[in-house]
Amino acid sequence: DANFLLERLTPSIIAYTESGTAFSNYSQMRLRGIDQSRINITLNGVPLNDMIDQGVFFSNFTDFGNSIETVQVQRGVGTSSHGTSSFAGSINFESIHLQNTEPGSELQLTAGSFGSYRASVEANTGLQKNKTAFYTRLSRIYSDGFRDNTSTDSWSMMFSGAYFGDKDIIKFTAFTGKSNNGLAYLPVAESDILANPRTNYLNE
């Protein structure tokens, strides 16, 4: 999950997920104590924040971090030329650098606790003789989640292509995904957590 990737990479970010894992389901993050609706989040400079509630829901495009080359985090109040206001700060994701990537493909298979598995396949052409380069990734993720009824069943795809001219660059990046997530947004009494740490008041 992109939120937990950021939490490991930079101070001032705290992330959590409803499922109790750092792998899947709905997650939230705070930067300097302020929630996602007040963080200016972009991909290659293009706003990702939802136009209605200003949040970014990475559960809608899982495995997003696997197609990211670099991340820039600016903590504290800053300026926003577009997108939501950066009261907490700004986060800009940079996708795979097509021009400097060697041609190749990769298959990743991951399995873990709570019925979790992930399969991802990606391919890139590198810079070709006609000055174009392409990258694509397709991922599938499933997990039962640590908490009861917090399963995730999702897939996502990312594509990027570019033309590198002598004085100009034309680049196109697109991503999509679909996920079915169990819900666990209700708080749980401490006594119930002590009896069963996986307690979730919401049914399947």
C-alpha positions as a LaTeX table, in Angstrom:
\begin{tabular}{lrrr}
\hline
Residue & $x$ (\AA) & $y$ (\AA) & $z$ (\AA) \\
\hline
Asp1 & 0.00 & 0.00 & 0.00 \\
Ala2 & 1.35 & 3.44 & $-0.96$ \\
Asn3 & 0.52 & 4.91 & 2.45 \\
Phe4 & 2.69 & 2.40 & 4.30 \\
Leu5 & 5.47 & 2.83 & 1.75 \\
Leu6 & 5.51 & 6.54 & 2.60 \\
Glu7 & 5.40 & 5.81 & 6.33 \\
Arg8 & 8.62 & 3.78 & 6.04 \\
Leu9 & 10.38 & 6.36 & 3.88 \\
Thr10 & 9.78 & 9.65 & 5.65 \\
Pro11 & 9.10 & 11.01 & 9.15 \\
Ser12 & 5.89 & 12.87 & 10.06 \\
Ile13 & 3.64 & 10.32 & 8.28 \\
Ile14 & 1.40 & 7.90 & 10.19 \\
Ala15 & $-0.68$ & 5.32 & 8.28 \\
Tyr16 & $-3.29$ & 2.73 & 9.25 \\
Thr17 & $-5.65$ & 0.33 & 7.49 \\
Glu18 & $-9.06$ & $-1.05$ & 8.41 \\
Ser19 & $-8.01$ & $-4.65$ & 7.73 \\
Gly20 & $-5.14$ & $-4.53$ & 10.24 \\
Thr21 & $-2.49$ & $-5.25$ & 7.59 \\
Ala22 & $-0.18$ & $-2.99$ & 5.57 \\
Phe23 & $-1.16$ & $-4.88$ & 2.45 \\
Ser24 & $-4.74$ & $-4.19$ & 1.42 \\
Asn25 & $-8.16$ & $-2.65$ & 2.14 \\
Tyr26 & $-8.97$ & 0.97 & 2.94 \\
Ser27 & $-6.12$ & 2.92 & 4.45 \\
Gln28 & $-5.57$ & 6.44 & 5.65 \\
Met29 & $-2.50$ & 8.53 & 6.38 \\
Arg30 & $-1.73$ & 11.69 & 8.27 \\
Leu31 & 1.12 & 14.08 & 7.56 \\
Arg32 & 2.19 & 16.15 & 10.56 \\
Gly33 & $-1.11$ & 15.09 & 12.20 \\
Ile34 & $-3.31$ & 16.33 & 9.34 \\
Asp35 & $-5.48$ & 13.99 & 7.24 \\
Gln36 & $-5.27$ & 13.21 & 3.51 \\
Ser37 & $-7.92$ & 15.76 & 2.49 \\
Arg38 & $-5.41$ & 18.51 & 3.32 \\
Ile39 & $-2.38$ & 16.95 & 1.62 \\
Asn40 & $-1.72$ & 17.92 & $-2.00$ \\
Ile41 & $-1.04$ & 14.54 & $-3.69$ \\
Thr42 & 0.06 & 14.32 & $-7.33$ \\
Leu43 & 1.40 & 11.82 & $-9.88$ \\
Asn44 & 3.95 & 13.39 & $-12.23$ \\
Gly45 & 2.56 & 16.76 & $-11.14$ \\
Val46 & $-1.07$ & 15.82 & $-11.93$ \\
Pro47 & $-3.52$ & 16.00 & $-8.97$ \\
Leu48 & $-4.79$ & 12.69 & $-7.53$ \\
Asn49 & $-7.07$ & 14.14 & $-4.83$ \\
Asp50 & $-10.76$ & 13.34 & $-5.27$ \\
Met51 & $-12.72$ & 16.37 & $-6.44$ \\
Ile52 & $-15.56$ & 15.79 & $-3.96$ \\
Asp53 & $-13.92$ & 15.10 & $-0.59$ \\
Gln54 & $-10.26$ & 15.82 & $-1.48$ \\
Gly55 & $-9.06$ & 12.39 & $-0.28$ \\
Val56 & $-6.96$ & 9.87 & $-2.19$ \\
Phe57 & $-8.17$ & 6.28 & $-2.02$ \\
Phe58 & $-5.27$ & 4.02 & $-2.98$ \\
Ser59 & $-7.50$ & 0.96 & $-2.43$ \\
Asn60 & $-9.09$ & 1.78 & $-5.80$ \\
Phe61 & $-5.77$ & 1.19 & $-7.58$ \\
Thr62 & $-3.84$ & $-1.32$ & $-5.51$ \\
Asp63 & $-0.13$ & $-2.02$ & $-6.01$ \\
Phe64 & 0.30 & 1.62 & $-7.08$ \\
Gly65 & 3.69 & 1.83 & $-5.37$ \\
Asn66 & 5.09 & $-0.91$ & $-7.62$ \\
Ser67 & 5.03 & 1.50 & $-10.59$ \\
Ile68 & 6.66 & 4.42 & $-8.78$ \\
Glu69 & 10.29 & 5.43 & $-9.28$ \\
Thr70 & 10.63 & 8.31 & $-6.82$ \\
Val71 & 8.56 & 10.22 & $-4.25$ \\
Gln72 & 8.98 & 13.81 & $-3.11$ \\
Val73 & 7.47 & 14.82 & 0.22 \\
Gln74 & 7.28 & 18.46 & 1.32 \\
Arg75 & 6.16 & 18.72 & 4.93 \\
Gly76 & 4.37 & 21.77 & 6.27 \\
Val77 & 2.13 & 24.42 & 4.73 \\
Gly78 & 2.98 & 25.06 & 1.09 \\
Thr79 & 1.62 & 26.48 & $-2.13$ \\
Ser80 & $-0.61$ & 24.48 & $-4.49$ \\
Ser81 & $-0.81$ & 25.53 & $-8.12$ \\
His82 & $-3.55$ & 22.91 & $-8.66$ \\
Gly83 & $-5.37$ & 20.24 & $-6.68$ \\
Thr84 & $-6.25$ & 20.46 & $-3.01$ \\
Ser85 & $-4.65$ & 22.88 & $-0.57$ \\
Ser86 & $-1.37$ & 21.68 & 0.97 \\
Phe87 & $-2.03$ & 22.53 & 4.63 \\
Ala88 & $-0.18$ & 19.42 & 5.81 \\
Gly89 & 2.25 & 19.32 & 2.90 \\
Ser90 & 2.64 & 17.98 & $-0.63$ \\
Ile91 & 3.45 & 14.50 & $-1.94$ \\
Asn92 & 4.42 & 13.96 & $-5.57$ \\
Phe93 & 4.82 & 10.47 & $-7.01$ \\
Glu94 & 6.99 & 10.04 & $-10.10$ \\
Ser95 & 6.17 & 7.04 & $-12.28$ \\
Ile96 & 8.79 & 4.75 & $-13.84$ \\
His97 & 11.37 & 6.81 & $-15.77$ \\
Leu98 & 10.82 & 5.43 & $-19.27$ \\
Gln99 & 13.88 & 6.96 & $-20.93$ \\
Asn100 & 16.41 & 5.45 & $-18.52$ \\
Thr101 & 14.83 & 2.00 & $-18.07$ \\
Glu102 & 16.36 & $-1.07$ & $-19.66$ \\
Pro103 & 14.03 & $-3.29$ & $-21.76$ \\
Gly104 & 12.69 & $-6.25$ & $-19.84$ \\
Ser105 & 9.84 & $-7.90$ & $-18.00$ \\
Glu106 & 9.23 & $-9.08$ & $-14.46$ \\
Leu107 & 6.85 & $-11.45$ & $-12.69$ \\
Gln108 & 6.30 & $-11.09$ & $-8.93$ \\
Leu109 & 4.45 & $-13.65$ & $-6.80$ \\
Thr110 & 3.87 & $-12.99$ & $-3.10$ \\
Ala111 & 2.02 & $-14.95$ & $-0.39$ \\
Gly112 & 1.60 & $-14.33$ & 3.31 \\
Ser113 & $-0.54$ & $-14.57$ & 6.42 \\
Phe114 & $-4.34$ & $-14.32$ & 6.51 \\
Gly115 & $-4.82$ & $-15.81$ & 3.06 \\
Ser116 & $-2.92$ & $-13.02$ & 1.35 \\
Tyr117 & $-1.43$ & $-13.32$ & $-2.09$ \\
Arg118 & $-0.30$ & $-10.96$ & $-4.83$ \\
Ala119 & 0.63 & $-11.51$ & $-8.46$ \\
Ser120 & 2.12 & $-8.79$ & $-10.62$ \\
Val121 & 3.53 & $-8.80$ & $-14.13$ \\
Glu122 & 5.18 & $-5.81$ & $-15.78$ \\
Ala123 & 7.04 & $-5.08$ & $-19.00$ \\
Asn124 & 8.96 & $-2.13$ & $-20.41$ \\
Thr125 & 10.49 & $-1.50$ & $-23.80$ \\
Gly126 & 13.21 & 0.95 & $-22.86$ \\
Leu127 & 13.98 & 3.77 & $-25.29$ \\
Gln128 & 13.49 & 2.48 & $-28.83$ \\
Lys129 & 15.06 & 3.67 & $-32.09$ \\
Asn130 & 11.91 & 5.64 & $-32.94$ \\
Lys131 & 12.39 & 7.61 & $-29.67$ \\
Thr132 & 9.37 & 6.04 & $-27.95$ \\
Ala133 & 9.24 & 4.03 & $-24.73$ \\
Phe134 & 6.43 & 2.10 & $-23.03$ \\
Tyr135 & 5.74 & 0.52 & $-19.64$ \\
Thr136 & 2.79 & $-1.51$ & $-18.35$ \\
Arg137 & 1.91 & $-3.44$ & $-15.17$ \\
Leu138 & $-1.02$ & $-5.68$ & $-14.24$ \\
Ser139 & $-1.57$ & $-6.76$ & $-10.61$ \\
Arg140 & $-3.98$ & $-9.00$ & $-8.72$ \\
Ile141 & $-4.29$ & $-8.92$ & $-4.91$ \\
Tyr142 & $-6.37$ & $-10.96$ & $-2.46$ \\
Ser143 & $-6.34$ & $-11.04$ & 1.34 \\
Asp144 & $-8.73$ & $-12.17$ & 4.08 \\
Gly145 & $-7.39$ & $-9.35$ & 6.27 \\
Phe146 & $-6.35$ & $-9.62$ & 9.90 \\
Arg147 & $-9.70$ & $-8.38$ & 11.20 \\
Asp148 & $-12.86$ & $-10.36$ & 10.56 \\
Asn149 & $-14.76$ & $-9.51$ & 7.36 \\
Thr150 & $-12.04$ & $-7.22$ & 5.99 \\
Ser151 & $-11.14$ & $-9.17$ & 2.88 \\
Thr152 & $-9.81$ & $-7.51$ & $-0.28$ \\
Asp153 & $-10.20$ & $-8.78$ & $-3.83$ \\
Ser154 & $-8.70$ & $-6.39$ & $-6.35$ \\
Trp155 & $-6.85$ & $-5.92$ & $-9.61$ \\
Ser156 & $-5.12$ & $-2.89$ & $-11.08$ \\
Met157 & $-3.34$ & $-1.82$ & $-14.24$ \\
Met158 & $-0.93$ & 0.98 & $-15.07$ \\
Phe159 & 0.34 & 2.08 & $-18.48$ \\
Ser160 & 2.82 & 4.75 & $-19.46$ \\
Gly161 & 4.17 & 5.73 & $-22.85$ \\
Ala162 & 6.28 & 8.60 & $-24.13$ \\
Tyr163 & 7.91 & 10.14 & $-27.18$ \\
Phe164 & 11.28 & 11.79 & $-26.55$ \\
Gly165 & 11.98 & 14.40 & $-29.23$ \\
Asp166 & 15.04 & 16.59 & $-29.57$ \\
Lys167 & 13.33 & 19.53 & $-27.86$ \\
Asp168 & 10.11 & 18.11 & $-26.50$ \\
Ile169 & 8.61 & 15.16 & $-24.61$ \\
Ile170 & 5.08 & 13.84 & $-25.00$ \\
Lys171 & 4.06 & 11.50 & $-22.18$ \\
Phe172 & 0.84 & 9.62 & $-21.43$ \\
Thr173 & 0.17 & 7.83 & $-18.13$ \\
Ala174 & $-3.02$ & 5.98 & $-17.21$ \\
Phe175 & $-4.06$ & 3.64 & $-14.41$ \\
Thr176 & $-7.23$ & 1.90 & $-13.39$ \\
Gly177 & $-8.40$ & $-0.73$ & $-10.95$ \\
Lys178 & $-11.31$ & $-2.40$ & $-9.23$ \\
Ser179 & $-11.56$ & $-3.65$ & $-5.67$ \\
Asn180 & $-14.09$ & $-5.34$ & $-3.40$ \\
Asn181 & $-13.30$ & $-4.57$ & 0.23 \\
Gly182 & $-14.82$ & $-5.66$ & 3.51 \\
Leu183 & $-15.64$ & $-2.77$ & 5.86 \\
Ala184 & $-14.41$ & $-2.16$ & 9.40 \\
Tyr185 & $-14.95$ & 1.53 & 10.07 \\
Leu186 & $-16.80$ & 1.11 & 13.40 \\
Pro187 & $-14.71$ & 1.47 & 16.61 \\
Val188 & $-14.40$ & $-1.65$ & 18.75 \\
Ala189 & $-14.59$ & $-1.74$ & 22.55 \\
Glu190 & $-11.30$ & $-2.52$ & 24.27 \\
Ser191 & $-12.87$ & $-5.45$ & 26.11 \\
Asp192 & $-13.85$ & $-7.06$ & 22.81 \\
Ile193 & $-10.37$ & $-6.48$ & 21.37 \\
Leu194 & $-8.81$ & $-8.17$ & 24.39 \\
Ala195 & $-11.17$ & $-11.14$ & 23.93 \\
Asn196 & $-10.58$ & $-11.32$ & 20.17 \\
Pro197 & $-8.12$ & $-8.92$ & 18.47 \\
Arg198 & $-9.78$ & $-9.63$ & 15.10 \\
Thr199 & $-13.22$ & $-8.36$ & 16.22 \\
Asn200 & $-15.22$ & $-6.40$ & 13.65 \\
Tyr201 & $-18.81$ & $-5.39$ & 14.42 \\
Leu202 & $-19.72$ & $-5.24$ & 10.74 \\
Asn203 & $-20.77$ & $-8.52$ & 9.13 \\
Glu204 & $-19.68$ & $-9.81$ & 5.74 \\
\hline
\end{tabular}
